[in-house]
Amino acid sequence: MGALLMQSVRLCAFLAAMALMTLGSPGAAHEDHEELGAGPGPAKEQVDPENSRAQAASAHEGMAEMHEMATEAHDEAADRSRTFGERLISWLGRLHTVAIHFPIAMFVGALGVELIGLRRRDRTLQSAAHVMLAVGAAGAVGAAALGWFAGGFYLTDRNPVLMLHRWLGTAIAVAGLVLLYLSAADGRTPERRRPFYWILLAAMSLAIAVQGYIGGSFMHGGMDHLTF
């Protein structure tokens, strides 16, 4: 387990190093950061506090359409002017949507395997769940790192939905490593009860569902994208 944790740390350090090499240039940001409302600072126009929530919701609802239009517009115009490092940062950000699905399946699957083992009183299934958590934790760290490339390296965002998505995804990656540690510790003493492990695993599955809903709002037209 120590080797897996070290590999995850090295992956984060590697991705962070590549980001730092290009953060000094304007092109290091994702092409649609302005449209997403990424980063701190005031909006382009002053917003009436009474209407700020409505305007933020309206801006977020149009985010998916702006994302598609901006991507098409920038593909041809920006490629020639960007350096290799800037293009690499942009490319890594686009991989975020590819990388997120596998860790989701692993974490939710681990919960299912644990529940089956609990019902059957079969502790051997804990080993299967541990392997799934190991793969899921490694994938979650990678997906979260790619998400920072996609959204830009900001601690705060003008868009509250983006900020929630950013930090919830980061928390899920950290919680995945904690779950992996707890699973390994339980493997050494399988007879002890595991209340914190169960609470965190259930909370992780719920957080993944919320995160998926928020992420879908960026691609499908806003927070009401699941309206029937």
C-alpha positions in Angstrom: 0.0 0.0 0.0 2.9 2.3 0.7 4.2 1.9 -2.8 0.7 2.9 -4.2 0.6 6.0 -2.0 4.1 7.0 -3.2 3.0 6.5 -6.8 0.0 8.7 -6.3 2.1 11.4 -4.6 4.7 11.3 -7.4 1.9 11.6 -10.0 0.5 14.7 -8.3 4.0 16.2 -8.0 4.7 15.5 -11.7 1.5 17.1 -12.9 2.0 20.1 -10.6 5.6 20.6 -11.9 4.3 20.7 -15.5 1.7 23.2 -14.4 4.2 25.5 -12.7 6.3 25.6 -15.9 3.6 27.3 -17.8 1.5 29.1 -15.2 3.4 32.3 -15.9 1.9 32.7 -19.4 -1.7 33.6 -20.2 -2.1 30.5 -22.4 -1.6 28.2 -19.5 -5.3 28.7 -18.6 -8.0 26.5 -20.1 -9.5 28.3 -23.1 -12.9 28.7 -21.5 -11.8 29.9 -18.0 -13.5 33.3 -18.5 -16.7 31.6 -19.6 -16.5 29.1 -16.7 -16.0 31.9 -14.2 -12.7 30.4 -13.0 -10.4 32.2 -10.7 -10.8 35.0 -8.1 -11.6 38.6 -8.7 -14.7 40.6 -9.7 -16.7 39.8 -12.8 -16.3 41.9 -15.9 -19.3 44.0 -15.0 -20.5 45.1 -11.6 -23.4 42.9 -10.4 -26.2 44.1 -8.2 -26.1 42.0 -5.0 -29.8 41.4 -5.1 -29.6 39.9 -8.6 -26.2 38.1 -8.2 -27.8 34.7 -7.6 -30.1 34.9 -10.6 -27.3 36.2 -12.8 -24.9 33.4 -11.6 -27.6 30.8 -12.4 -28.2 32.3 -15.8 -24.5 32.3 -16.6 -24.1 28.7 -15.5 -27.0 27.6 -17.6 -25.4 28.9 -20.7 -22.0 27.5 -19.8 -22.4 24.3 -21.8 -23.3 26.1 -25.0 -20.4 28.6 -24.5 -18.0 25.7 -23.9 -18.9 24.1 -27.2 -18.7 27.3 -29.2 -15.5 28.4 -27.6 -13.9 25.0 -28.2 -14.7 25.1 -31.9 -13.6 28.7 -32.3 -10.3 28.2 -30.5 -9.2 24.9 -32.1 -8.0 26.6 -35.3 -7.2 30.1 -34.1 -5.2 29.3 -30.9 -3.2 26.2 -31.9 -0.7 28.2 -34.0 0.1 30.8 -31.3 0.4 28.5 -28.3 3.7 27.0 -27.1 4.1 23.3 -26.6 3.7 23.7 -22.9 0.5 25.6 -23.2 -1.0 23.0 -25.6 0.1 20.2 -23.2 -1.8 21.9 -20.3 -4.9 22.3 -22.4 -4.7 18.7 -23.6 -4.3 17.4 -20.0 -7.4 19.4 -19.0 -9.5 17.8 -21.7 -8.5 14.3 -20.4 -10.4 15.1 -17.2 -13.7 13.9 -18.6 -12.1 10.7 -19.8 -10.4 9.9 -16.5 -13.3 10.4 -14.1 -15.5 7.4 -15.0 -13.2 4.5 -13.9 -12.6 5.6 -10.3 -16.4 6.2 -9.9 -17.0 2.6 -10.9 -14.4 1.4 -8.5 -15.6 3.2 -5.4 -19.3 2.4 -6.0 -18.4 -1.1 -6.8 -16.3 -1.4 -3.6 -19.3 -0.4 -1.6 -21.4 -3.0 -3.4 -18.9 -5.8 -2.8 -18.6 -4.8 0.9 -22.4 -4.9 1.3 -22.5 -8.4 -0.3 -19.8 -9.6 2.0 -21.6 -8.2 5.0 -24.8 -9.9 4.1 -23.1 -13.3 3.4 -20.7 -12.8 6.3 -17.9 -13.5 4.0 -14.7 -11.6 4.9 -12.8 -12.8 1.9 -14.7 -10.2 -0.2 -12.9 -7.5 1.8 -9.8 -8.3 -0.2 -11.7 -7.7 -3.5 -13.0 -4.4 -2.2 -9.5 -3.4 -1.1 -8.2 -4.0 -4.7 -11.1 -1.9 -6.1 -10.3 0.9 -3.6 -6.6 0.8 -4.6 -7.4 1.2 -8.2 -10.1 3.8 -7.5 -7.9 5.9 -5.3 -5.1 6.0 -7.9 -7.6 6.9 -10.6 -9.3 9.6 -8.4 -6.0 11.3 -7.7 -5.2 11.4 -11.4 -8.7 12.6 -12.4 -8.6 15.3 -9.7 -5.2 16.5 -10.9 -6.5 16.7 -14.5 -9.5 18.6 -13.2 -7.2 21.3 -12.0 -5.7 21.5 -15.4 -9.2 21.8 -16.9 -10.4 24.5 -14.5 -7.2 26.4 -13.9 -5.0 26.5 -10.8 -7.1 28.8 -8.7 -8.1 28.5 -5.0 -11.3 30.4 -5.5 -13.7 30.9 -8.5 -16.2 33.6 -9.4 -18.6 30.8 -10.4 -19.7 29.1 -7.2 -20.7 26.0 -9.0 -17.2 25.6 -10.5 -15.7 26.2 -7.1 -17.9 23.5 -5.5 -17.0 21.1 -8.2 -13.3 21.8 -7.9 -13.1 21.3 -4.1 -15.5 18.4 -3.9 -13.5 16.5 -6.5 -10.3 17.2 -4.6 -11.9 16.0 -1.4 -13.1 12.8 -3.1 -9.5 12.1 -4.1 -8.2 12.6 -0.6 -11.0 10.5 0.9 -10.1 7.8 -1.5 -6.6 7.6 -0.1 -8.0 7.6 3.4 -10.3 4.7 2.5 -7.5 2.8 1.0 -5.5 3.2 4.2 -8.4 2.1 6.4 -9.0 -0.9 4.2 -5.4 -2.0 4.5 -5.5 -1.5 8.3 -8.7 -3.6 8.5 -7.0 -6.3 6.5 -4.4 -6.7 9.2 -7.1 -6.9 11.9 -10.2 -8.3 10.1 -12.0 -9.1 13.3 -12.5 -5.5 14.5 -15.5 -3.4 13.7 -15.2 -0.7 11.1 -17.8 2.1 11.7 -15.7 5.0 10.4 -14.7 3.0 7.3 -18.4 2.3 6.5 -19.5 5.9 7.1 -16.7 7.2 4.9 -17.4 4.7 2.1 -21.1 5.5 2.1 -20.4 9.2 2.2 -17.9 8.8 -0.7 -20.6 7.1 -2.9 -23.0 9.9 -2.1 -20.4 12.6 -2.9 -19.6 10.9 -6.2 -23.3 11.1 -7.2 -23.4 14.8 -6.3 -20.2 15.5 -8.1 -21.4 13.7 -11.2 -24.6 15.8 -11.2 -22.5 19.0 -10.8 -20.1 18.0 -13.5 -23.0 17.2 -15.9 -24.3 20.7 -15.5 -21.2 22.0 -17.3 -21.8 19.8 -20.3 -25.6 19.7 -20.5 -26.9 23.2 -20.0 -27.0 24.1 -16.3 -28.1 22.7 -12.9 -31.5 21.7 -14.2 -30.1 19.4 -16.8 -31.9 16.4 -15.3 -35.3 18.0 -15.4 -37.8 15.5 -16.8 
